[in-house]
Amino acid sequence: MRRAGIGRSRGRRTQLRGIGLVGVSALAAGGLLLPAPASASSAGSAAVAGPAAVGGSAAAAAAAGAVSGSTGGGDPYFPKAGNGGYDVKHYDLRLKYRPSTRALTATAVVTAKAKVKLRSFSLDLRKLKVSKVTVNGRKAAFKHPAGELVITPKRALSAGHQFTAKVSYTATMGKPLDNTGAPYGWTATSDGALVANEPEGASTWYPVNDVPYDKATYRFTVTVPKGTVAVGNGLLTATSTKSNWTTFRWVANDAQASYLAMATTGNYTLTSKKTATGLPIINAVDKDLSARDKADAKAVLALQPKMISFFSTQFGKYPFNSFGAVIDDDSVGYALENQTRPIYSGVPDEITVAHELAHQWFGDSVTPRRWQDIWLNEGFATYAEWLWEESRGGESPQATFAELYNNTYPADDAFWASKPGEPGAKALFESPVYNRGAMTLQALRITIGDDNFFTVLQRWAKDNRKGVVNTAALIKLSEQVSGQQLDDLFTAWLYTPTRPTFPTAP
């Protein structure tokens, strides 16, 4: 994620507006439409078993040897987000949305594997009206207290077995806010909806286990008024128009965290091209942008193949089957690294595109288990900015580090009072997480040397590809590669609320 005012550049979160359908049939002819997979499975996912009882069914459930899955995912920053007792494998989301009335009619089919014998289980779902729930094809009882859909199937779900829950629901969509007051989740716009879920906004538009560690594959079937475009993660596999409605099907074969899922709609021009290695790049640009903004958007998006090539030399092979962007003209005010398809509020600058691309390795593929470790996303993506700037003839990471240390943030600056390794729920997107996180990596580079440092970066991306991690794992890898004891370094830079000593090479 990139918010205005973070880092050394000018504000990198601007505005959005919407966008329209141009040449979708031509895109199909050009290879944008690809066949959907026959099946999907989760990769790198985990779940909290959490067999805490829910409601008055505890005694009966225990007598039958079954439990009720917990209604929390175990993250202390967002204790109500996520659930326990199962591992989601796939989300099949079928959405029909009319922007003029903000009316959403939807069905979600959630395929999951029970980790314990479950009498009931929960999905996160906020301010949406549920009309029907079935489990394995049979009608199931449900309760829907604030933010939680608690489902009780007719028969207990056996541990180790896969099950399918189908939830039908409707809503008049609005503009939900996160814990800091920023818009997120499904944000209704004048011509569609902008979707940016971080940290736990996915539950504003579909039933979900809304924690980063329970990754799953997705299929989005989105029906919108003819002339509106729907954009999802992954690849566009089908489009059809009937009775003035157009349906878009997007398939994300690479398992992803729920905060990275998207089904953005608007008045977009949709285009597709391939890199020299054959990677599809699918972009959606708002038709309502000014001519100058459209030209700026075209110029910055033209850099995507070169950026992918450069970062592949630094971090290893690009981890997914496509890339691209959505540039919207509205007022959300930030960018988010939605997996394979970052979204931008207004035309981004070059550094912001580099930042969100770097997240495909660090954050999207290699994902923190808990939000406390978000510096593993933002610090790495910010450091990638520094590498990109150097590759373009700008300052070196060491010069950037020194400028921040010596001039931007003096010793008494409040910047140093924040601990990027445990920032707190309301400071996840503040400058220390980004800049002090990146400075931690430069301090590591100075300490262990360039060869070891870039080995760590590439091993981190490769060994944890499409998995979940924490800071302790990075420290362990850095010590293995360098042969040095590094606890003191990471403690000083991530967890100490004062300015560390300027690092010097041993």
C-alpha positions as CSV (number, residue, x, y, z in Angstrom):
1,M,0.0,0.0,0.0
2,R,1.1,3.6,-0.6
3,R,-0.5,6.5,1.1
4,A,0.1,10.2,0.4
5,G,3.1,11.8,2.2
6,I,4.9,8.6,2.9
7,G,8.5,8.5,1.8
8,R,10.6,11.2,0.2
9,S,8.4,11.7,-2.9
10,R,5.4,13.9,-3.3
11,G,2.0,12.4,-2.4
12,R,1.6,9.2,-4.2
13,R,-2.1,8.6,-3.5
14,T,-4.3,11.0,-5.5
15,Q,-7.7,10.4,-6.9
16,L,-10.0,8.1,-8.9
17,R,-13.1,8.3,-11.0
18,G,-14.3,5.2,-12.9
19,I,-13.7,3.8,-16.4
20,G,-15.5,2.1,-19.6
21,L,-15.4,-1.0,-21.9
22,V,-13.4,-0.7,-25.1
23,G,-12.4,-3.5,-27.3
24,V,-13.0,-6.5,-25.0
25,S,-13.6,-8.7,-28.1
26,A,-10.3,-7.6,-29.4
27,L,-8.7,-8.5,-26.1
28,A,-10.1,-12.0,-26.4
29,A,-8.6,-12.3,-29.9
30,G,-5.3,-11.0,-28.6
31,G,-5.1,-13.8,-26.0
32,L,-6.5,-12.0,-22.9
33,L,-9.3,-14.5,-22.5
34,L,-7.9,-17.8,-21.2
35,P,-9.7,-21.0,-20.2
36,A,-10.6,-21.3,-16.6
37,P,-9.1,-24.2,-14.6
38,A,-11.1,-27.3,-13.9
39,S,-10.4,-27.0,-10.2
40,A,-8.5,-24.9,-7.7
41,S,-6.6,-25.6,-4.6
42,S,-5.0,-23.5,-1.9
43,A,-1.2,-22.9,-1.6
44,G,0.8,-21.7,1.3
45,S,-2.3,-21.4,3.5
46,A,-2.8,-22.0,7.2
47,A,-5.7,-21.7,9.7
48,V,-6.3,-21.3,13.4
49,A,-8.2,-24.3,14.7
50,G,-9.7,-22.3,17.6
51,P,-12.3,-24.8,18.8
52,A,-14.0,-22.3,21.1
53,A,-17.7,-22.9,21.5
54,V,-20.2,-20.5,20.1
55,G,-23.6,-19.8,21.7
56,G,-25.7,-22.4,23.5
57,S,-24.7,-25.4,21.3
58,A,-21.5,-26.1,23.2
59,A,-22.8,-28.9,25.4
60,A,-24.5,-30.7,22.5
61,A,-21.6,-30.2,20.2
62,A,-19.2,-31.6,22.8
63,A,-21.4,-34.6,23.4
64,A,-21.3,-35.4,19.7
65,G,-17.5,-34.9,19.6
66,A,-17.9,-31.7,17.5
67,V,-17.0,-28.1,18.3
68,S,-17.9,-24.7,17.1
69,G,-15.2,-23.0,15.2
70,S,-13.9,-19.8,16.8
71,T,-15.1,-16.4,15.6
72,G,-11.7,-14.8,15.6
73,G,-8.5,-15.5,13.6
74,G,-6.0,-14.9,16.4
75,D,-4.5,-11.6,15.3
76,P,-4.3,-9.2,18.3
77,Y,-4.5,-6.2,16.1
78,F,-7.9,-7.3,14.6
79,P,-9.2,-9.9,17.0
80,K,-12.7,-10.0,15.4
81,A,-11.3,-10.7,11.9
82,G,-10.9,-14.2,10.7
83,N,-12.2,-17.5,12.1
84,G,-11.0,-20.9,13.3
85,G,-11.6,-24.5,12.6
86,Y,-11.1,-24.6,8.8
87,D,-8.8,-23.7,5.9
88,V,-10.4,-22.1,2.8
89,K,-9.3,-23.5,-0.5
90,H,-11.4,-21.5,-3.0
91,Y,-13.9,-18.6,-3.3
92,D,-16.3,-18.6,-6.2
93,L,-17.9,-15.2,-6.1
94,R,-20.9,-14.4,-8.3
95,L,-21.7,-10.7,-8.1
96,K,-24.3,-8.5,-9.9
97,Y,-23.9,-4.8,-9.3
98,R,-25.8,-1.8,-10.5
99,P,-23.8,1.4,-9.9
100,S,-26.7,3.8,-10.3
101,T,-28.5,2.3,-7.2
102,R,-25.5,0.7,-5.6
103,A,-27.5,-2.5,-5.4
104,L,-25.5,-5.7,-5.0
105,T,-27.0,-9.2,-5.5
106,A,-24.5,-11.9,-4.8
107,T,-23.7,-15.6,-4.2
108,A,-20.5,-16.8,-2.6
109,V,-19.5,-20.5,-2.8
110,V,-16.7,-21.1,-0.3
111,T,-14.8,-24.4,-0.5
112,A,-12.9,-25.2,2.7
113,K,-11.4,-28.1,4.6
114,A,-12.4,-28.7,8.2
115,K,-9.4,-28.9,10.6
116,V,-11.4,-30.2,13.5
117,K,-14.9,-31.8,13.7
118,L,-17.2,-28.8,13.4
119,R,-20.7,-28.4,14.6
120,S,-20.7,-24.8,13.4
121,F,-18.3,-22.4,11.8
122,S,-18.1,-18.7,11.0
123,L,-17.4,-16.4,8.1
124,D,-16.7,-12.7,8.4
125,L,-19.5,-10.6,6.7
126,R,-20.5,-7.1,7.5
127,K,-23.7,-5.1,6.8
128,L,-24.9,-7.4,4.1
129,K,-28.3,-9.1,4.2
130,V,-28.1,-12.9,4.0
131,S,-31.1,-14.7,2.5
132,K,-30.0,-18.3,2.3
133,V,-27.1,-20.6,3.3
134,T,-26.4,-24.2,2.3
135,V,-23.6,-26.5,3.3
136,N,-22.8,-29.4,1.0
137,G,-26.0,-28.7,-0.9
138,R,-28.3,-28.9,2.2
139,K,-30.0,-25.9,3.8
140,A,-28.1,-24.7,6.9
141,A,-29.2,-22.7,9.9
142,F,-27.4,-19.4,10.4
143,K,-27.1,-16.4,12.7
144,H,-25.7,-13.1,11.6
145,P,-24.7,-10.9,14.5
146,A,-22.6,-7.8,13.8
147,G,-19.8,-8.7,11.4
148,E,-20.1,-12.5,11.8
149,L,-22.0,-15.1,9.9
150,V,-22.3,-18.2,12.1
151,I,-23.4,-21.3,10.2
152,T,-24.7,-24.5,11.6
153,P,-25.0,-27.3,9.0
154,K,-27.5,-30.2,9.4
155,R,-24.6,-32.6,10.0
156,A,-21.3,-31.9,11.7
157,L,-18.4,-31.5,9.4
158,S,-15.7,-34.2,9.7
159,A,-12.1,-33.2,10.4
160,G,-9.9,-33.5,7.4
161,H,-12.8,-33.4,5.0
162,Q,-13.6,-30.7,2.4
163,F,-17.0,-28.9,2.5
164,T,-18.8,-26.2,0.5
165,A,-20.8,-23.4,1.9
166,K,-23.1,-21.3,-0.4
167,V,-24.2,-18.0,0.8
168,S,-26.8,-15.8,-1.0
169,Y,-26.9,-12.1,0.0
170,T,-27.8,-8.6,-1.0
171,A,-26.9,-5.1,0.0
172,T,-26.9,-1.4,-0.9
173,M,-23.2,-0.7,-1.0
174,G,-21.7,2.4,0.6
175,K,-18.3,3.7,1.6
176,P,-16.9,1.7,4.6
177,L,-14.0,3.1,6.6
178,D,-11.1,1.2,8.2
179,N,-9.9,1.7,11.8
180,T,-8.1,4.9,10.9
181,G,-11.1,6.5,9.1
182,A,-9.7,5.8,5.6
183,P,-12.1,4.3,2.9
184,Y,-11.5,0.6,2.2
185,G,-13.3,-2.6,1.2
186,W,-16.0,-2.2,-1.4
187,T,-16.2,1.6,-2.0
188,A,-19.2,2.6,-4.1
189,T,-18.3,5.2,-6.8
190,S,-20.4,7.1,-9.3
191,D,-19.8,4.6,-12.1
192,G,-18.9,1.4,-10.2
193,A,-16.9,0.4,-7.2
194,L,-13.3,0.5,-6.1
195,V,-12.2,-2.4,-4.0
196,A,-9.1,-2.2,-1.7
197,N,-9.5,-4.5,1.3
198,E,-6.3,-3.9,3.4
199,P,-6.3,-4.8,6.3
200,E,-9.6,-6.6,6.9
201,G,-12.1,-5.0,4.5
202,A,-12.9,-8.0,2.4
203,S,-15.9,-8.8,4.7
204,T,-17.6,-5.6,3.4
205,W,-18.5,-7.4,0.2
206,Y,-18.2,-11.2,0.6
207,P,-18.2,-13.9,3.3
208,V,-14.6,-14.6,4.1
209,N,-12.0,-15.9,6.5
210,D,-10.5,-12.4,6.6
211,V,-6.9,-13.1,7.8
212,P,-3.8,-12.9,5.7
213,Y,-2.6,-16.4,6.4
214,D,-5.6,-18.3,5.0
215,K,-4.8,-17.9,1.3
216,A,-7.1,-19.3,-1.3
217,T,-7.8,-19.3,-5.1
218,Y,-10.6,-17.2,-6.5
219,R,-13.1,-17.0,-9.3
220,F,-15.0,-13.7,-9.9
221,T,-18.1,-13.7,-12.1
222,V,-19.2,-10.1,-12.1
223,T,-22.3,-8.8,-14.0
224,V,-22.6,-5.1,-14.5
225,P,-24.6,-2.8,-16.8
226,K,-23.5,-2.9,-20.5
227,G,-20.7,-0.4,-21.0
228,T,-19.3,-0.9,-17.5
229,V,-16.2,-3.0,-17.0
230,A,-15.4,-5.4,-14.1
231,V,-11.8,-6.1,-13.2
232,G,-10.5,-8.9,-10.9
233,N,-7.3,-10.6,-10.0
234,G,-5.6,-13.1,-12.3
235,L,-6.8,-13.6,-15.9
236,L,-10.0,-12.7,-17.8
237,T,-11.4,-16.0,-19.0
238,A,-14.8,-15.1,-20.4
239,T,-17.1,-12.2,-21.2
240,S,-20.7,-12.2,-22.4
241,T,-23.5,-9.6,-22.9
242,K,-27.2,-10.3,-22.5
243,S,-30.2,-7.9,-22.0
244,N,-28.0,-4.9,-21.5
245,W,-25.8,-6.6,-18.8
246,T,-22.2,-7.7,-19.4
247,T,-20.6,-10.5,-17.4
248,F,-16.9,-10.8,-16.8
249,R,-15.2,-13.9,-15.4
250,W,-11.8,-13.5,-13.8
251,V,-9.8,-16.5,-12.4
252,A,-7.0,-16.2,-9.9
253,N,-5.2,-19.5,-9.9
254,D,-2.5,-18.3,-7.5
255,A,-3.7,-18.5,-3.9
256,Q,-4.0,-15.1,-2.3
257,A,-4.8,-13.4,1.0
258,S,-8.3,-12.0,1.3
259,Y,-7.0,-8.4,1.6
260,L,-5.6,-8.6,-1.9
261,A,-8.9,-9.8,-3.6
262,M,-10.7,-7.3,-5.9
263,A,-13.7,-7.0,-8.1
264,T,-13.5,-3.4,-9.1
265,T,-16.0,-2.0,-11.6
266,G,-16.1,1.3,-13.5
267,N,-15.9,3.1,-16.8
268,Y,-12.6,1.6,-17.9
269,T,-10.6,1.1,-21.0
270,L,-9.2,-2.5,-20.7
271,T,-6.0,-3.4,-22.6
272,S,-3.6,-6.3,-22.6
273,K,-0.1,-6.9,-23.8
274,K,2.7,-9.4,-23.0
275,T,6.2,-9.0,-21.8
276,A,9.2,-10.4,-23.7
277,T,8.9,-13.5,-21.5
278,G,5.1,-13.9,-22.3
279,L,3.7,-12.6,-19.0
280,P,0.3,-11.0,-19.6
281,I,0.0,-7.4,-18.4
282,I,-3.7,-6.3,-18.1
283,N,-4.4,-2.6,-17.5
284,A,-7.7,-0.8,-16.9
285,V,-7.6,3.0,-17.2
286,D,-10.4,5.4,-16.3
287,K,-12.0,6.9,-19.4
288,D,-12.8,10.1,-17.4
289,L,-9.2,11.1,-16.9
290,S,-8.1,14.2,-18.6
291,A,-6.1,13.9,-21.8
292,R,-3.0,14.8,-19.9
293,D,-3.6,12.3,-17.2
294,K,-4.3,9.6,-19.8
295,A,-0.9,10.4,-21.4
296,D,0.8,10.3,-18.0
297,A,-0.9,7.0,-17.2
298,K,0.2,5.5,-20.5
299,A,3.8,6.6,-19.9
300,V,4.1,5.2,-16.4
301,L,2.3,1.9,-17.3
302,A,4.7,1.4,-20.2
303,L,7.5,1.0,-17.6
304,Q,5.9,-2.1,-16.1
305,P,7.8,-4.7,-18.3
306,K,11.1,-3.1,-17.5
307,M,10.3,-2.9,-13.8
308,I,9.3,-6.6,-13.8
309,S,12.6,-7.5,-15.5
310,F,14.7,-5.5,-13.1
311,F,13.0,-6.7,-9.9
312,S,13.3,-10.3,-11.2
313,T,17.1,-9.8,-11.3
314,Q,17.0,-8.5,-7.7
315,F,14.4,-10.8,-6.0
316,G,14.0,-13.8,-8.4
317,K,11.3,-14.9,-10.8
318,Y,8.0,-12.9,-10.8
319,P,5.7,-15.1,-8.7
320,F,2.3,-15.0,-10.5
321,N,0.7,-15.6,-13.9
322,S,-0.1,-12.0,-14.8
323,F,0.3,-8.4,-13.8
324,G,-1.3,-5.0,-14.6
325,A,-3.1,-2.1,-12.9
326,V,-6.3,-0.3,-12.4
327,I,-6.1,3.5,-12.6
328,D,-9.3,5.0,-11.3
329,D,-10.5,8.6,-11.1
330,D,-12.1,8.9,-7.6
331,S,-11.2,10.1,-4.2
332,V,-10.1,7.0,-2.1
333,G,-6.6,8.6,-2.0
334,Y,-4.1,5.7,-2.1
335,A,-2.8,2.7,-4.0
336,L,-3.0,-0.9,-3.0
337,E,-1.0,-3.9,-4.3
338,N,-4.0,-6.2,-5.1
339,Q,-2.5,-9.4,-6.2
340,T,-1.5,-9.3,-9.9
341,R,-3.5,-6.0,-10.4
342,P,-2.6,-3.1,-8.1
343,I,-5.2,-0.3,-8.0
344,Y,-4.3,3.4,-8.0
345,S,-6.4,6.4,-6.9
346,G,-5.5,8.7,-9.7
347,V,-2.5,8.5,-12.0
348,P,0.5,7.1,-10.0
349,D,4.1,8.3,-10.3
350,E,6.8,5.9,-11.3
351,I,8.0,5.2,-7.8
352,T,4.5,4.2,-6.7
353,V,4.2,1.7,-9.5
354,A,7.5,0.3,-8.6
355,H,6.4,0.1,-4.9
356,E,3.2,-1.8,-5.7
357,L,5.0,-4.1,-8.2
358,A,7.6,-5.0,-5.5
359,H,4.7,-6.0,-3.3
360,Q,3.9,-8.9,-5.6
361,W,7.1,-10.6,-4.2
362,F,6.9,-9.0,-0.7
363,G,3.4,-9.0,0.7
364,D,1.5,-10.9,-2.0
365,S,3.6,-13.9,-2.5
366,V,5.5,-13.8,0.8
367,T,2.8,-12.7,3.2
368,P,3.0,-11.9,6.9
369,R,1.0,-14.2,9.1
370,R,0.0,-11.3,11.4
371,W,-0.4,-7.6,10.8
372,Q,2.3,-6.7,13.4
373,D,4.8,-7.8,10.8
374,I,3.5,-5.5,8.1
375,W,7.0,-4.0,7.8
376,L,7.9,-7.2,5.9
377,N,5.5,-5.8,3.2
378,E,6.1,-2.0,3.3
379,G,9.8,-1.9,4.3
380,F,10.7,-4.3,1.5
381,A,8.6,-2.5,-1.1
382,T,10.1,0.9,0.0
383,Y,13.6,-0.6,-0.3
384,A,12.6,-1.8,-3.8
385,E,11.8,1.9,-4.6
386,W,15.4,2.8,-3.6
387,L,16.8,0.0,-5.8
388,W,14.7,1.1,-8.7
389,E,15.7,4.8,-8.3
390,E,19.4,3.8,-8.3
391,S,18.9,1.7,-11.5
392,R,17.4,4.8,-13.1
393,G,20.5,6.9,-12.3
394,G,19.2,8.3,-9.0
395,E,20.6,8.1,-5.5
396,S,22.0,4.8,-4.1
397,P,20.1,3.1,-1.2
398,Q,23.0,4.1,1.0
399,A,22.7,7.7,0.1
400,T,18.9,7.6,0.6
401,F,19.5,5.9,4.0
402,A,22.0,8.5,5.1
403,E,19.7,11.4,4.0
404,L,16.8,10.0,6.0
405,Y,19.0,9.3,9.0
406,N,21.0,12.6,9.1
407,N,18.5,15.2,7.8
408,T,15.0,14.0,7.3
409,Y,14.5,12.5,10.8
410,P,16.8,14.1,13.4
411,A,17.3,12.2,16.7
412,D,14.4,13.9,18.5
413,D,11.9,13.4,15.7
414,A,8.8,11.4,16.7
415,F,9.6,9.1,13.7
416,W,12.0,7.3,16.0
417,A,9.5,6.7,18.8
418,S,7.5,4.4,16.6
419,K,8.5,0.7,16.4
420,P,8.0,-0.7,12.9
421,G,8.2,-4.2,14.1
422,E,5.2,-3.7,16.4
423,P,3.5,-0.5,15.1
424,G,0.0,-1.0,16.6
425,A,-3.2,-1.4,14.6
426,K,-3.7,2.3,13.9
427,A,-0.1,2.9,12.6
428,L,0.2,0.1,10.0
429,F,0.5,2.7,7.2
430,E,2.5,5.3,8.9
431,S,5.9,6.5,7.7
432,P,8.1,4.5,10.2
433,V,6.7,1.2,8.9
434,Y,7.8,2.2,5.4
435,N,11.0,4.2,5.8
436,R,12.4,2.8,9.1
437,G,11.5,-0.7,7.7
438,A,13.5,0.0,4.6
439,M,16.3,1.5,6.7
440,T,16.4,-1.8,8.7
441,L,17.2,-3.6,5.4
442,Q,19.9,-1.1,4.5
443,A,21.4,-1.5,8.0
444,L,21.3,-5.3,7.4
445,R,23.0,-4.8,4.0
446,I,25.8,-2.7,5.6
447,T,26.3,-5.3,8.4
448,I,26.4,-8.5,6.3
449,G,27.7,-7.2,3.0
450,D,26.1,-7.0,-0.5
451,D,26.6,-10.6,-1.5
452,N,24.9,-12.0,1.6
453,F,22.2,-9.3,1.6
454,F,21.0,-10.1,-2.0
455,T,21.2,-13.8,-1.2
456,V,18.9,-13.1,1.7
457,L,16.4,-11.2,-0.5
458,Q,16.3,-13.9,-3.1
459,R,16.1,-16.8,-0.7
460,W,13.4,-15.0,1.3
461,A,11.3,-14.7,-1.9
462,K,12.1,-18.2,-3.2
463,D,11.9,-20.2,0.0
464,N,8.6,-18.6,1.1
465,R,7.0,-18.3,-2.3
466,K,3.2,-18.1,-1.9
467,G,3.6,-18.8,1.8
468,V,3.3,-16.9,5.1
469,V,6.1,-15.6,7.3
470,N,7.1,-13.6,10.4
471,T,10.1,-11.4,11.3
472,A,11.7,-14.2,13.3
473,A,12.0,-16.3,10.1
474,L,13.8,-13.4,8.4
475,I,16.2,-13.0,11.2
476,K,16.9,-16.8,11.1
477,L,17.5,-16.7,7.4
478,S,19.8,-13.7,7.6
479,E,21.9,-15.4,10.3
480,Q,22.1,-18.6,8.3
481,V,23.3,-16.8,5.2
482,S,25.7,-14.4,6.9
483,G,27.0,-16.6,9.8
484,Q,26.4,-13.6,12.1
485,Q,24.3,-13.1,15.2
486,L,21.8,-10.4,14.2
487,D,19.3,-10.1,17.1
488,D,20.8,-6.8,18.3
489,L,20.5,-5.2,14.9
490,F,16.9,-6.1,14.3
491,T,16.0,-5.2,17.9
492,A,17.5,-1.8,17.5
493,W,15.9,-1.0,14.2
494,L,12.5,-2.6,14.6
495,Y,11.6,-2.7,18.3
496,T,13.5,0.1,20.0
497,P,11.7,3.5,20.3
498,T,14.9,5.6,19.8
499,R,17.2,6.3,16.9
500,P,19.7,3.4,16.5
501,T,23.4,4.0,16.0
502,F,24.4,4.6,12.4
503,P,25.6,1.3,11.1
504,T,29.1,0.7,9.8
505,A,30.5,-2.2,7.9
506,P,32.5,-4.7,10.1
